[in-house]
Structure formats: structure tokens, C-alpha cells
């Protein structure tokens, strides 16, 4: 089986968490950082051979020192661009084949990746979604008649749920996504490129419901507390 490619987007300033280090290096209660638990999850599901590419920017040397075994792409405009341009850097640098990518601030159950793996094996693009919550500031989605994603943005009305920041692009869809990422404005989130590819290129993206699992995107201190609580609950459930 070809090497699984996984990208972590970790270039941003992370100002809302108000910490001096890159947000992915924020420690959790078990001594690991957010990024360390992400990499542990990747290795647990995809094995040691998974190729991990981290897009860095803000204080990039700290992340590179923390994860020397990874590969890196540098977004030199990290302070004036959003995730669309960081993902563009990673996909341009990727080898042939599909890519799983995630925001560098998501604390999550490794089962999320296992659910995406089924779509990876079937050659389908997919996004992990939580149908139990629809936050006003979160990226939300609706579906078309065939069950694939129709709308994907923070402005979606009558949304079915929210995207959690862990996604998969298939090999055939990747060049289409790259082209749409190139078209995105500097401040666009990568979801804008996905929505454009859906609307204009006929790309089919499957929403993968992970509502019964935990996946918390850490933007504020209260998110960090919620992520730690969710991880602890998961650990208690696993050992019960």
C-alpha cells in the first residue's frame, strides 16, 4: 500500500490563545503537546511509515526542534495569509496520491482518522464533521441530494453540523483543489477552496460523522480546558 501522506497546518500566530509559543506546542494535561498527540494518533492509525509534513511559519524553529522526524513546508507569509495558502504549500510539495490534512490545534480521538481511512482506501475526498454542534464561529456545512457536501463556510445557514478541521483529498481531486487554493484570497480558509471545487469542478466530498468522538479545535483558553476534559473522559472510557 502506498505511503499515507498527512499534513499538519501549524503556521499561524495563534494570538487568541495568548501564549508565547506556536499554538500546536501548547501542553496538554498528560505532558504531550497538541501536536505530539496529533502525531501519536497518526502513527497509531497509519503506522510509522506515514509521511508527516508540517506547514510552519510563526516561530517555526520551535516546531522543527520539537518534531525533528517530520518534513516541513514553510509559509513565509504566515503573518498575512490564512490556511488556504498553508495548505497550498503542502499540496504542492506532496507526492502523487491522496493527502489527509488537519489544523494544528485540534485535539482528537484517533478513531477520527480510522473513519477517514475507509474513504482514503476507497479513493474519496471527505471531511470529518460534528452534527451535534453548530457553532456560530465554526465552519458549517449542508449536503446535496446525493449526501455529499454542498455548502461549506462560516456563513452557511440551516447547517447540519460543523467541520472539525480534519480532512482528506483524493488523488484525482487534489489538482482541482490546488487550483482553487491558488484562486483563494490570502485571508481565505482552505474550506473556501473546497467549496469552489464542489461548486465548479464537480468534486464530491463526503461528510464523515464523528459526533460520538471528541475533536476540539483550540482557539481560546476555554477550548483548551474542554479539550483536556474530553481527552480525560476518553481515557477513562478506554480503561473502563
C-alpha positions as CSV (number, residue, x, y, z in Angstrom):
1,X,0.0,0.0,0.0
2,X,1.4,3.5,-0.9
3,X,2.7,5.7,2.0
4,X,-0.1,7.7,3.6
5,X,0.6,11.4,3.4
6,X,-0.6,13.6,6.3
7,X,-0.2,17.3,6.6
8,X,-0.5,19.4,9.8
9,X,-1.1,23.2,9.3
10,X,0.9,24.9,12.0
11,X,2.0,28.2,10.6
12,X,-0.4,30.6,12.3
13,X,0.2,33.2,15.0
14,X,-2.4,31.7,17.3
15,X,-3.0,35.1,19.0
16,X,-6.4,34.2,20.6
17,X,-4.8,31.7,22.9
18,X,-2.4,34.3,24.2
19,X,0.6,32.1,24.5
20,X,4.2,33.0,23.5
21,X,4.8,29.7,21.6
22,X,3.1,28.4,18.4
23,X,-0.3,27.1,19.4
24,X,0.4,23.4,18.4
25,X,3.1,23.3,21.1
26,X,0.6,24.1,23.9
27,X,0.9,21.4,26.5
28,X,-2.0,19.2,27.5
29,X,-2.6,17.6,30.9
30,X,-0.7,14.4,30.0
31,X,2.6,16.2,29.3
32,X,2.2,16.0,25.5
33,X,1.7,19.0,23.3
34,X,-1.3,19.3,21.0
35,X,1.0,18.4,18.1
36,X,2.5,15.5,19.9
37,X,-0.9,13.9,20.4
38,X,-1.7,14.5,16.8
39,X,1.4,12.7,15.7
40,X,0.8,9.9,18.1
41,X,-2.7,9.5,16.6
42,X,-1.3,9.5,13.1
43,X,1.3,6.8,14.0
44,X,-1.3,4.7,15.8
45,X,-3.7,4.6,12.8
46,X,-1.3,4.7,9.8
47,X,1.9,3.3,11.3
48,X,5.4,4.6,11.5
49,X,5.7,4.8,7.7
50,X,3.1,7.6,7.3
51,X,4.8,10.7,5.9
52,X,4.0,13.7,8.0
53,X,4.5,17.2,6.5
54,X,4.1,20.2,8.9
55,X,3.5,23.6,7.4
56,X,5.3,26.1,9.7
57,X,5.6,29.8,9.9
58,X,5.4,31.6,13.3
59,X,8.5,30.7,15.4
60,X,9.0,27.7,13.0
61,X,12.3,26.7,14.6
62,X,10.5,25.7,17.8
63,X,8.2,23.3,16.0
64,X,11.1,21.9,13.9
65,X,13.1,21.2,17.0
66,X,10.1,19.6,18.7
67,X,9.4,17.2,15.8
68,X,12.7,16.6,14.0
69,X,11.4,13.4,12.4
70,X,8.8,15.3,10.3
71,X,9.2,17.0,6.9
72,X,8.4,20.7,6.7
73,X,7.0,23.3,4.3
74,X,7.5,27.0,5.2
75,X,4.8,29.6,4.7
76,X,6.9,32.7,4.7
77,X,3.8,34.8,4.7
78,X,2.3,33.2,7.8
79,X,1.5,36.6,9.3
80,X,-0.6,37.8,6.4
81,X,-2.2,34.6,4.9
82,X,-4.7,32.1,6.2
83,X,-5.0,28.3,6.0
84,X,-5.8,28.3,2.3
85,X,-2.2,29.3,1.5
86,X,-0.6,27.0,4.0
87,X,-2.5,24.0,2.6
88,X,-1.5,25.1,-0.9
89,X,2.2,25.0,0.2
90,X,1.7,21.4,1.5
91,X,-0.2,20.0,-1.5
92,X,2.3,21.5,-4.0
93,X,5.1,19.7,-2.1
94,X,3.2,16.4,-1.8
95,X,3.8,13.3,-3.8
96,X,1.3,11.6,-6.0
97,X,-1.7,10.3,-4.1
98,X,-4.2,11.4,-1.5
99,X,-3.5,13.7,1.4
100,X,-5.1,13.9,4.8
101,X,-4.7,17.2,6.5
102,X,-5.6,18.8,9.8
103,X,-5.4,22.1,11.6
104,X,-2.5,22.1,14.0
105,X,-4.7,23.0,17.0
106,X,-7.2,20.0,17.0
107,X,-7.2,17.6,20.0
108,X,-9.0,14.5,18.8
109,X,-9.8,10.8,19.2
110,X,-7.6,8.7,16.9
111,X,-10.8,6.9,15.8
112,X,-11.5,10.1,13.7
113,X,-8.5,9.0,11.4
114,X,-9.8,5.4,11.3
115,X,-13.1,6.6,9.9
116,X,-11.4,8.7,7.3
117,X,-9.2,5.8,6.4
118,X,-12.1,3.9,4.9
119,X,-12.6,6.8,2.5
120,X,-8.9,7.0,1.8
121,X,-8.9,3.4,0.8
122,X,-11.9,3.9,-1.5
123,X,-10.4,7.0,-3.2
124,X,-13.0,9.5,-1.9
125,X,-12.5,13.0,-0.6
126,X,-14.0,13.6,2.8
127,X,-14.3,15.9,5.8
128,X,-14.9,15.0,9.4
129,X,-18.0,16.7,10.8
130,X,-19.7,17.1,14.1
131,X,-23.5,17.1,13.7
132,X,-24.1,17.6,17.5
133,X,-22.9,21.2,17.4
134,X,-23.2,24.1,15.1
135,X,-21.1,27.0,16.5
136,X,-21.6,30.5,15.1
137,X,-17.9,31.0,14.5
138,X,-17.3,27.5,13.1
139,X,-17.1,26.3,9.5
140,X,-20.5,24.7,8.8
141,X,-21.9,22.6,6.0
142,X,-25.0,21.4,4.2
143,X,-25.4,18.4,1.8
144,X,-26.8,17.9,-1.7
145,X,-29.4,15.3,-2.6
146,X,-26.7,12.6,-3.0
147,X,-25.4,13.2,0.6
148,X,-22.2,14.9,-0.4
149,X,-21.2,18.4,0.8
150,X,-22.9,21.3,-1.0
151,X,-22.0,24.3,1.1
152,X,-19.0,24.7,3.4
153,X,-18.3,28.0,5.2
154,X,-18.8,30.0,8.3
155,X,-21.8,31.7,6.7
156,X,-23.9,28.6,6.0
157,X,-27.5,28.8,7.1
158,X,-29.6,25.9,8.3
159,X,-26.4,23.9,8.7
160,X,-26.4,20.2,9.5
161,X,-23.2,20.5,11.6
162,X,-19.7,21.8,11.7
163,X,-16.4,20.7,10.2
164,X,-13.8,19.8,12.8
165,X,-10.6,20.6,10.8
166,X,-9.6,17.1,9.8
167,X,-10.0,16.3,6.1
168,X,-9.0,14.1,3.1
169,X,-8.5,14.9,-0.6
170,X,-8.3,12.1,-3.0
171,X,-5.6,11.8,-5.7
172,X,-7.9,12.8,-8.6
173,X,-9.4,15.7,-6.7
174,X,-6.0,17.1,-5.5
175,X,-5.0,19.1,-8.6
176,X,-8.5,20.6,-8.7
177,X,-8.2,21.6,-5.0
178,X,-4.7,23.1,-5.7
179,X,-6.1,25.2,-8.5
180,X,-8.9,26.5,-6.3
181,X,-6.5,27.2,-3.4
182,X,-4.4,29.3,-5.8
183,X,-7.5,31.3,-6.6
184,X,-8.4,31.9,-2.9
185,X,-7.8,35.3,-1.3
186,X,-4.9,35.4,1.2
187,X,-7.3,35.5,4.2
188,X,-9.5,32.6,3.0
189,X,-9.7,29.4,5.0
190,X,-9.0,26.3,3.0
191,X,-12.7,25.4,3.2
192,X,-13.3,28.1,0.6
193,X,-11.3,26.2,-2.0
194,X,-13.1,23.0,-1.2
195,X,-16.5,24.8,-1.7
196,X,-15.3,26.2,-5.0
197,X,-14.1,22.8,-6.2
198,X,-17.5,21.3,-5.2
199,X,-19.5,24.1,-7.0
200,X,-17.4,24.5,-10.1
201,X,-15.4,21.2,-10.6
202,X,-18.0,18.7,-9.6
203,X,-15.8,17.4,-6.7
204,X,-17.7,15.1,-4.4
205,X,-16.8,15.4,-0.7
206,X,-18.3,13.0,1.8
207,X,-19.1,14.3,5.3
208,X,-17.9,11.7,7.9
209,X,-19.9,12.0,11.1
210,X,-17.6,11.8,14.2
211,X,-20.1,13.3,16.6
212,X,-19.7,10.4,19.0
213,X,-16.0,11.0,19.2
214,X,-14.1,14.0,20.6
215,X,-12.4,16.6,18.4
216,X,-11.8,20.0,19.8
217,X,-10.2,22.9,17.9
218,X,-8.3,25.0,20.5
219,X,-8.7,28.7,19.8
220,X,-9.2,30.1,23.3
221,X,-8.3,29.0,26.9
222,X,-11.8,27.6,27.4
223,X,-11.3,25.4,24.3
224,X,-8.1,24.0,25.8
225,X,-9.9,23.2,29.1
226,X,-12.7,21.5,27.1
227,X,-10.1,19.5,25.0
228,X,-8.4,18.3,28.2
229,X,-11.7,17.3,29.7
230,X,-12.7,15.4,26.6
231,X,-9.3,13.6,26.4
232,X,-9.5,12.6,30.0
233,X,-13.1,11.3,29.6
234,X,-11.8,9.3,26.6
235,X,-9.0,7.8,28.6
236,X,-11.4,6.8,31.4
237,X,-13.7,5.2,28.9
238,X,-10.8,3.3,27.3
239,X,-9.6,1.9,30.6
240,X,-13.1,1.0,31.9
